[in-house]
Amino acid sequence: MTRVQALLITAVGLVLAACASQPTHDPLVFKYKKYPEHVEAAPQQAEQEAADAAAAPPEPEQLGGWIPLFNGENLDGWIPKITGHDAGDNFADTFRVEDGVLRVAYDGYGNSFDGRFGHLFHETSYSHYRLRVEYRFTGEQVPGGPGWAWRNSGLMLHGESPRTMGRHQDFPVSIEVQLLGGNGSDPRPTANLCTPGTHVEMGGELFTQHCVNSSSDTYHGDDWVTVEIEVRGNELIEHRIDWESVLAYTRPQLDPGDPLARAHIERRRLEAPEGTTTAELAQLSGGTISLQSESHPVEFRRVELWPLLPSD
């Protein structure tokens, strides 16, 4: 990552995090560009569009387009947090870079996973962005890993800081884009949703089930899979596989019934105006991004982000 890109990531993160702190509303219609488009304007529109462009905030293209969060060389800009260890302690070199690929490996675990779930956090928090990741599962699950974690990893969004996680806390309070691999025959979709300490809304109703499957195909073997997530603060999160939408939901929020999430709500209450309701305090509009280690080796060869501007 160049010094200019690093400065850009930090600046955009601060702007979007500030936007995330503003009150949000549940819009009836979401209007946003899914991909950059170039439309030829009629001659009579050119003057007005030029004036509008001068007054408007910069488009995503002007914010830098796709920015690599993983530089292909090292873990600069990332913070590991592994169960039983302090933030910053990359136990047994779990997260490593080899041949330009970010690998999650367990050869230093002494042949026993022992509940050491891990997450690699990017140092910058975001609220409005596209996240694109290429991943694949390799090798065999380390002995002692839970059955459900076979060929299982995830992208954690709107998460807490690794510094606020307890030493023995397994998962950050966050929204998880669950990544799964197939067994060679049975259906097992990827880019699913799981909600550690959180809830979302679907169809205008609160959705409290912990995990829900996407409509994606099943990806067997060790081929690379491209997943893209569009995140619009508290308004909308959409999962895409190979550029096809497979799942969408709105209003990500903390679960007041979860002890860890409730602690975050109470910390927010200390800084909120008097009379702010628990439901308002629970809304999530931004947070950390992290990659998961759950006992099966996985590789990431692209982790990149396109900053977006908050919707009007």
Helices and strands as residue ranges (DSSP letters): H 3-20, H 43-55, G 60-63, E 67-68, E 78-82, G 91-93, E 95-98, E 101-104, E 118-122, E 128-137, G 147-149, E 152-159, G 162-164, E 175-180, E 192-194, E 198-202, E 205-207, E 211-212, E 225-232, E 236-241, E 244-254, H 259-271, H 278-282, E 288-293, E 298-307
